Amino acid sequence: MYKTYQKPAVYALPDVKVPPPKLSKIVIFIVSFLSKFYVYMLFGFAKITLKNDDILFDVFKRALSKESRCIIAFRHPDGREPQFLVWFFLYKLASFAAKKKVRFAIRPHSIFVYGYEVVRWGGWTARFFMPNLGAIPIHHTKMDSKGMARIHNTIIDGPYPLSLAPEGQVSYSVDTLPRLEAGVVRIGFQAACQLKEKDENCPLEILPLSFHLRYDKYGKAAMEKLLVKIEKTCGLKINETKKLSFTERLKQCRNIILETNEKRYAIKTDASLSFEERLKKVIYTSLELAERTLAGNNDNPPESIKDDDDFFSRLYKVRHDCWDRIFVPGVENFKTISALERSVMDLQAGEAWYASRHQELSDFGWYFRCPIPKEDGPLHKKVEYVQNLWDLANRTMGGAISGRVNIPPKKIILETAQPVNLTEKLTLYKEDKKTAIAETLAQLEKLFLDCIDDVNKSE
């Protein structure tokens, strides 16, 4: 008897279904035992420092007493911030506040918003814990009325603040602000209007929360070890590279990785261009190749990318389409699907996996267009750059964020800025929505940049 179906290395899977978000007391109890170990795995024994903690305590106190509604706009430069903040709000915030004789009406918590793809790549742990901690999934690339309704209801009903990253995704940079998306401000204004319509005399605030990591001599040693790993991956001889300065070693590895990608995508090397300009060509080419792979027609390449907004809308669409081919929407199992149809689905899943390798490189490469840190620059900038340099090599080799190497910090600094009161801006919003959103987003950006400057000056 002949085999009618051969299982490939990458194959289609049934759609992922998660239950509606809720706060499960049992899960919160379970997390209380597991969270310390989990946070240790992420950050080691890092010390937590709060700056402007009175602002954080006051905002939570008002929100948990239903005197206000709150959106926490948190920086997302590292990738591990949501997990840390869930743990911190649930199990540490109250004890920090108690030291300043601040008491909350109820146990602190925050409802987080996440991209729907997280429960696909996050496995069973994400699918179990996130819905039971109240987290709300949302689609980046299509209208999601159910998700948006949950978000608005969470804000309006309270009492827990809603937390989301205005950067849209991981930005890989602590000291710079590559981009902010308008979604957090737009959602805030919509919710503020609904609160006003309900005649609730309750202000809606956006609280900027900045996240910073700092390192010690052990972090420096781990950074050196990671840099050696990068050099070996690039095929360099370690005895020779150790004679070079730190910045020269970074530049040498960076150029090898860039040239490898140029060769891969048949881009002619132009030595007259800067590294950032050459990398931009790789970024756009890899995204366009991912689009062509999914389209199945390499004879009709997509239009040129116009600007950053166009780039990210297309990037998000590729990511969404890839996941939809791997986890097939509407398919709960394959029992009623013929071997022929299933084989085609598996081939499409394999194509999506390869397309996503280009998308992952394009995604990370956009953020890597940044200068090499100075020889005498701050340690945290050096550590961040070496981590990102490894990530560039990792994505070049077909990896994703799961292959990122994070060096344990000595200290985690959380700084809050004064909240932005959206209720006070409703008159402008009703007159000119576009201007109100743009001005508020610019205000939020300035507050984040002020936090970055303040933390750096205090070091």
C-alpha positions as CSV (number, residue, x, y, z in Angstrom):
1,M,0.0,0.0,0.0
2,Y,1.3,3.4,-0.9
3,K,1.5,6.3,1.5
4,T,-1.0,9.0,0.5
5,Y,0.3,11.6,2.9
6,Q,3.9,12.5,3.9
7,K,4.2,14.7,7.0
8,P,6.7,17.6,6.2
9,A,9.1,19.4,8.5
10,V,6.7,22.4,8.7
11,Y,3.1,21.7,8.5
12,A,-0.3,23.3,8.9
13,L,-2.0,23.2,12.3
14,P,-5.5,23.7,13.5
15,D,-6.7,27.2,14.4
16,V,-5.8,28.4,17.9
17,K,-8.8,29.2,20.1
18,V,-8.6,31.0,23.4
19,P,-11.4,31.6,25.8
20,P,-12.7,35.1,26.4
21,P,-10.5,37.1,28.8
22,K,-11.4,36.8,32.5
23,L,-9.7,37.2,35.9
24,S,-9.3,33.7,37.4
25,K,-8.5,33.8,41.1
26,I,-7.1,30.2,40.8
27,V,-4.7,31.2,38.0
28,I,-3.6,34.3,39.9
29,F,-2.9,32.1,42.9
30,I,-0.9,29.6,40.8
31,V,1.0,32.5,39.2
32,S,2.0,33.8,42.7
33,F,4.0,30.6,43.2
34,L,5.5,30.4,39.7
35,S,6.2,34.1,39.0
36,K,9.3,34.5,41.1
37,F,11.0,31.7,39.4
38,Y,9.8,32.9,36.0
39,V,11.0,36.5,36.6
40,Y,14.3,35.2,37.8
41,M,14.7,33.2,34.5
42,L,14.0,36.5,32.6
43,F,16.1,39.0,34.7
44,G,18.1,37.1,37.3
45,F,18.3,38.9,40.7
46,A,17.9,42.4,39.3
47,K,17.1,45.1,41.8
48,I,13.9,47.1,41.1
49,T,14.1,50.9,41.3
50,L,11.2,53.2,40.9
51,K,11.6,56.8,39.9
52,N,8.7,59.3,40.3
53,D,6.9,56.5,42.2
54,D,4.4,59.0,43.8
55,I,2.9,59.5,40.3
56,L,2.6,55.7,39.8
57,F,1.0,55.2,43.2
58,D,-1.4,58.1,42.8
59,V,-2.6,57.0,39.4
60,F,-3.2,53.4,40.6
61,K,-4.9,54.7,43.7
62,R,-7.3,56.9,41.7
63,A,-8.0,54.1,39.1
64,L,-8.6,51.3,41.6
65,S,-11.0,53.6,43.6
66,K,-12.8,54.4,40.3
67,E,-12.0,58.1,40.7
68,S,-10.4,57.9,37.2
69,R,-9.8,55.6,34.3
70,C,-6.2,54.8,33.2
71,I,-4.3,53.6,30.2
72,I,-0.7,52.6,31.0
73,A,1.5,53.3,27.9
74,F,4.7,51.4,28.6
75,R,7.9,51.4,26.7
76,H,8.7,48.1,25.0
77,P,12.4,48.1,24.2
78,D,13.4,44.7,25.4
79,G,10.6,42.2,24.8
80,R,10.2,41.1,28.4
81,E,8.4,44.1,29.8
82,P,4.8,42.8,29.7
83,Q,5.7,39.6,31.7
84,F,7.7,41.7,34.2
85,L,4.9,44.3,34.6
86,V,2.2,41.7,35.1
87,W,4.2,40.3,37.9
88,F,5.2,43.7,39.4
89,F,1.6,45.1,39.4
90,L,0.1,41.9,40.9
91,Y,2.7,41.1,43.5
92,K,5.1,44.0,44.2
93,L,3.3,47.3,43.6
94,A,1.3,47.2,46.8
95,S,4.4,46.5,48.9
96,F,6.3,49.3,47.3
97,A,3.4,51.7,47.9
98,A,3.0,50.5,51.5
99,K,6.5,51.8,52.3
100,K,5.2,55.3,51.5
101,K,2.0,54.6,53.5
102,V,-0.1,54.3,50.3
103,R,-3.0,51.8,50.4
104,F,-5.1,50.7,47.4
105,A,-8.8,50.0,47.5
106,I,-8.3,46.6,45.9
107,R,-5.4,44.5,44.8
108,P,-3.4,46.2,42.0
109,H,-3.5,44.6,38.6
110,S,-3.6,45.7,34.9
111,I,-5.2,44.3,31.8
112,F,-2.7,43.9,29.0
113,V,-3.4,44.1,25.3
114,Y,-1.4,41.7,23.0
115,G,-1.2,40.8,19.3
116,Y,-3.2,37.7,18.5
117,E,-0.2,36.0,17.1
118,V,1.3,35.7,20.6
119,V,-1.0,32.8,21.5
120,R,0.1,31.1,18.4
121,W,3.9,31.1,18.9
122,G,3.6,31.3,22.7
123,G,2.4,27.7,23.1
124,W,0.0,26.3,25.7
125,T,1.4,28.5,28.5
126,A,0.4,31.7,26.7
127,R,-3.0,30.2,25.7
128,F,-3.7,29.2,29.3
129,F,-2.3,32.1,31.4
130,M,-3.0,35.2,29.3
131,P,-6.8,34.8,29.0
132,N,-7.1,33.9,32.7
133,L,-5.1,37.0,33.7
134,G,-7.6,39.2,31.7
135,A,-5.3,39.9,28.7
136,I,-7.0,41.0,25.6
137,P,-5.9,39.8,22.1
138,I,-6.2,42.2,19.1
139,H,-5.5,41.9,15.4
140,H,-3.0,44.4,14.0
141,T,-4.0,44.1,10.3
142,K,-7.8,43.9,10.2
143,M,-10.9,45.3,11.8
144,D,-11.4,43.5,15.1
145,S,-14.7,44.8,16.5
146,K,-14.8,42.2,19.3
147,G,-11.3,43.0,20.5
148,M,-11.8,46.8,20.3
149,A,-15.1,46.4,22.2
150,R,-13.3,44.5,25.0
151,I,-10.6,47.2,25.2
152,H,-13.1,50.0,25.4
153,N,-15.2,48.2,28.0
154,T,-12.1,47.4,30.1
155,I,-11.2,51.1,30.1
156,I,-14.7,52.4,30.8
157,D,-15.8,49.8,33.4
158,G,-12.5,49.9,35.2
159,P,-11.2,49.6,37.8
160,Y,-7.9,48.1,36.5
161,P,-5.8,50.2,34.1
162,L,-5.4,49.0,30.6
163,S,-1.7,48.4,29.6
164,L,-0.4,48.5,26.0
165,A,2.8,49.5,24.2
166,P,2.5,52.6,22.0
167,E,5.5,51.4,20.0
168,G,3.3,48.7,18.7
169,Q,5.9,46.0,19.2
170,V,9.5,45.5,20.6
171,S,11.7,48.5,19.6
172,Y,15.1,47.1,20.7
173,S,16.3,50.5,22.0
174,V,16.1,51.8,25.5
175,D,17.6,55.3,24.9
176,T,15.9,56.2,21.7
177,L,12.3,56.2,20.6
178,P,12.2,54.8,17.0
179,R,8.5,55.2,16.5
180,L,5.1,55.5,18.3
181,E,1.8,54.3,16.9
182,A,-1.3,56.5,17.3
183,G,-3.4,53.6,18.5
184,V,-3.0,54.2,22.2
185,V,-4.1,57.9,21.8
186,R,-6.9,57.0,19.5
187,I,-8.3,54.4,21.8
188,G,-8.0,56.7,24.7
189,F,-10.0,59.5,23.1
190,Q,-12.7,57.1,22.0
191,A,-13.1,55.8,25.5
192,A,-13.0,59.3,27.0
193,C,-15.9,60.2,24.6
194,Q,-17.9,57.2,25.8
195,L,-17.3,58.1,29.4
196,K,-18.5,61.6,28.7
197,E,-21.6,60.3,27.0
198,K,-22.4,58.2,30.0
199,D,-22.3,61.4,32.1
200,E,-19.6,60.0,34.3
201,N,-17.5,62.7,35.9
202,C,-14.4,60.6,35.6
203,P,-11.1,61.7,33.9
204,L,-9.3,59.3,31.6
205,E,-5.5,59.4,31.9
206,I,-2.6,58.0,29.9
207,L,0.3,57.2,32.1
208,P,3.7,57.0,30.4
209,L,5.9,54.3,31.9
210,S,9.5,54.0,30.9
211,F,11.6,50.8,31.3
212,H,15.4,50.8,31.7
213,L,18.0,48.1,32.3
214,R,21.4,48.6,33.8
215,Y,24.4,46.2,34.1
216,D,27.5,45.5,36.3
217,K,30.8,43.7,35.8
218,Y,29.0,40.4,35.4
219,G,26.9,41.9,32.6
220,K,30.0,43.2,31.0
221,A,31.6,39.7,31.1
222,A,28.5,38.2,29.6
223,M,28.5,40.8,26.8
224,E,32.1,40.0,26.0
225,K,31.2,36.3,25.8
226,L,28.3,37.0,23.5
227,L,30.5,39.2,21.3
228,V,33.0,36.3,20.9
229,K,30.1,34.1,19.9
230,I,29.1,36.6,17.2
231,E,32.7,36.7,15.9
232,K,32.9,32.9,15.8
233,T,29.6,32.8,14.0
234,C,30.9,35.3,11.4
235,G,34.0,33.1,10.9
236,L,36.5,35.4,12.5
237,K,39.6,34.3,14.3
238,I,39.3,35.2,17.9
239,N,43.1,35.7,18.5
240,E,43.1,38.4,15.8
241,T,39.8,40.1,16.8
242,K,41.0,40.6,20.4
243,K,43.7,42.9,19.1
244,L,41.0,45.3,17.9
245,S,39.1,47.9,19.9
246,F,35.5,47.2,21.0
247,T,34.0,49.4,18.3
248,E,36.2,48.0,15.6
249,R,35.1,44.5,16.6
250,L,31.4,45.5,16.4
251,K,32.0,47.2,13.0
252,Q,33.8,44.2,11.6
253,C,31.0,41.8,12.6
254,R,28.3,44.2,11.5
255,N,29.8,44.5,8.0
256,I,30.2,40.8,7.6
257,I,26.5,40.2,8.5
258,L,25.4,43.0,6.1
259,E,27.5,41.7,3.2
260,T,26.1,38.2,3.8
261,N,22.6,39.6,3.4
262,E,23.5,41.6,0.4
263,K,24.8,38.5,-1.3
264,R,21.8,36.5,-0.2
265,Y,19.4,39.1,-1.8
266,A,21.6,39.8,-4.9
267,I,22.1,43.4,-3.9
268,K,25.2,45.0,-5.3
269,T,27.4,46.3,-2.5
270,D,27.9,50.1,-2.8
271,A,30.7,51.2,-0.6
272,S,29.7,54.9,-1.1
273,L,26.6,54.3,1.0
274,S,26.4,54.3,4.8
275,F,25.7,51.1,6.7
276,E,22.1,52.3,7.4
277,E,21.4,53.0,3.7
278,R,22.7,49.6,2.7
279,L,20.7,47.9,5.4
280,K,17.6,49.8,4.3
281,K,18.0,48.1,0.9
282,V,18.1,44.7,2.6
283,I,15.1,45.5,4.7
284,Y,12.9,46.5,1.8
285,T,14.1,43.6,-0.4
286,S,13.5,41.0,2.3
287,L,10.0,42.3,2.9
288,E,9.1,42.4,-0.8
289,L,10.5,38.8,-1.2
290,A,8.3,37.7,1.7
291,E,5.3,39.3,-0.1
292,R,6.1,37.6,-3.4
293,T,6.6,34.2,-1.7
294,L,3.1,34.5,-0.2
295,A,1.6,35.7,-3.4
296,G,3.1,32.8,-5.3
297,N,4.0,35.0,-8.3
298,N,7.6,36.3,-8.5
299,D,6.9,37.9,-11.9
300,N,4.8,40.7,-10.4
301,P,6.8,42.2,-7.5
302,P,4.9,44.5,-5.1
303,E,5.0,48.3,-5.3
304,S,8.0,50.0,-3.8
305,I,7.6,50.9,-0.1
306,K,6.6,54.5,0.2
307,D,7.2,55.4,3.9
308,D,7.5,53.9,7.4
309,D,3.7,53.7,7.8
310,D,3.5,51.8,4.5
311,F,6.4,49.6,5.6
312,F,4.8,48.6,8.9
313,S,1.3,48.0,7.5
314,R,2.8,45.6,4.9
315,L,5.1,44.0,7.5
316,Y,2.1,43.3,9.8
317,K,0.1,41.9,6.9
318,V,2.9,39.5,6.0
319,R,3.2,38.4,9.6
320,H,-0.6,37.9,9.9
321,D,-0.8,36.0,6.6
322,C,2.1,33.7,7.6
323,W,0.5,32.7,10.8
324,D,-2.9,32.2,9.1
325,R,-1.2,29.6,6.8
326,I,0.4,27.8,9.7
327,F,-2.6,27.9,12.0
328,V,-5.4,27.6,9.5
329,P,-8.4,29.8,10.5
330,G,-11.7,28.0,11.0
331,V,-10.1,24.5,11.0
332,E,-10.5,22.7,14.3
333,N,-9.0,19.4,13.1
334,F,-8.1,17.7,9.8
335,K,-10.3,14.6,10.1
336,T,-12.7,15.8,7.4
337,I,-10.0,17.1,5.1
338,S,-8.6,14.9,2.3
339,A,-5.0,13.9,2.1
340,L,-4.6,16.0,-1.1
341,E,-6.1,19.2,0.5
342,R,-4.1,18.6,3.7
343,S,-0.8,18.3,1.6
344,V,-1.5,21.6,-0.1
345,M,-2.1,23.2,3.3
346,D,1.2,21.9,4.5
347,L,3.0,23.2,1.5
348,Q,1.4,26.6,2.1
349,A,2.5,26.4,5.7
350,G,6.0,25.6,4.6
351,E,6.0,28.6,2.2
352,A,4.7,30.8,5.0
353,W,7.5,29.7,7.3
354,Y,10.2,30.6,4.8
355,A,8.4,33.9,4.0
356,S,8.4,34.7,7.7
357,R,12.2,34.2,7.8
358,H,12.5,37.2,5.4
359,Q,9.8,39.1,7.4
360,E,11.7,38.6,10.7
361,L,14.9,40.0,9.2
362,S,13.1,42.9,7.7
363,D,11.3,43.6,11.0
364,F,14.4,43.6,13.1
365,G,16.6,45.3,10.5
366,W,14.4,48.4,10.6
367,Y,15.3,49.0,14.2
368,F,19.0,48.1,13.8
369,R,19.7,51.3,11.8
370,C,21.5,52.9,14.7
371,P,25.1,54.0,15.4
372,I,27.7,51.9,17.1
373,P,28.2,52.9,20.7
374,K,31.3,54.9,21.6
375,E,34.3,53.2,23.1
376,D,33.8,55.1,26.4
377,G,30.0,55.0,26.2
378,P,27.6,53.7,28.9
379,L,27.7,50.0,29.5
380,H,24.0,49.6,29.0
381,K,24.3,50.9,25.5
382,K,27.1,48.5,24.7
383,V,25.2,45.6,26.1
384,E,22.1,46.5,24.1
385,Y,24.1,46.9,20.9
386,V,25.9,43.5,21.3
387,Q,22.5,41.8,22.0
388,N,21.1,43.4,18.9
389,L,24.1,42.5,16.8
390,W,23.6,38.9,17.8
391,D,19.9,39.3,16.9
392,L,20.8,40.6,13.4
393,A,23.0,37.5,12.9
394,N,20.2,35.3,14.4
395,R,17.6,36.7,12.0
396,T,20.0,36.4,9.1
397,M,20.3,32.7,9.9
398,G,16.5,32.3,9.9
399,G,15.9,32.9,13.6
400,A,13.2,34.9,15.4
401,I,12.9,36.8,18.7
402,S,12.9,33.4,20.5
403,G,16.6,33.1,19.6
404,R,17.5,36.5,21.1
405,V,20.1,36.4,23.9
406,N,19.3,38.7,26.9
407,I,22.0,39.4,29.4
408,P,20.7,39.5,33.0
409,P,20.7,43.1,34.3
410,K,21.9,44.4,37.7
411,K,19.0,46.9,38.0
412,I,15.6,47.5,36.5
413,I,14.5,51.1,36.6
414,L,10.8,52.1,36.1
415,E,10.1,55.8,35.6
416,T,6.7,57.3,35.3
417,A,5.9,60.7,33.9
418,Q,3.0,62.9,34.6
419,P,-0.2,61.4,33.1
420,V,-1.8,63.0,30.1
421,N,-5.5,63.9,30.9
422,L,-7.4,63.1,27.7
423,T,-10.8,64.3,29.1
424,E,-9.4,67.8,29.2
425,K,-8.6,67.5,25.5
426,L,-12.0,66.4,24.3
427,T,-13.1,69.8,23.1
428,L,-10.1,69.9,20.6
429,Y,-10.7,66.2,19.8
430,K,-14.3,66.8,18.8
431,E,-13.3,69.9,16.7
432,D,-10.3,68.3,15.0
433,K,-9.6,64.6,15.7
434,K,-6.4,64.5,13.6
435,T,-4.8,67.4,15.3
436,A,-5.8,66.3,18.8
437,I,-4.3,62.8,18.2
438,A,-1.1,64.2,16.6
439,E,-0.5,66.8,19.4
440,T,-1.2,64.2,22.2
441,L,1.1,61.7,20.5
442,A,3.8,64.4,20.3
443,Q,3.3,65.1,24.0
444,L,3.6,61.5,24.9
445,E,6.8,61.2,22.9
446,K,8.3,64.2,24.7
447,L,7.4,62.7,28.1
448,F,9.1,59.4,27.2
449,L,12.2,61.3,25.9
450,D,12.3,63.3,29.2
451,C,12.2,60.0,31.1
452,I,15.1,58.7,29.1
453,D,17.1,61.9,29.8
454,D,16.3,61.9,33.5
455,V,17.3,58.3,34.0
456,N,20.6,58.8,32.1
457,K,21.5,62.0,34.0
458,S,20.8,60.3,37.3
459,E,23.3,57.5,36.6
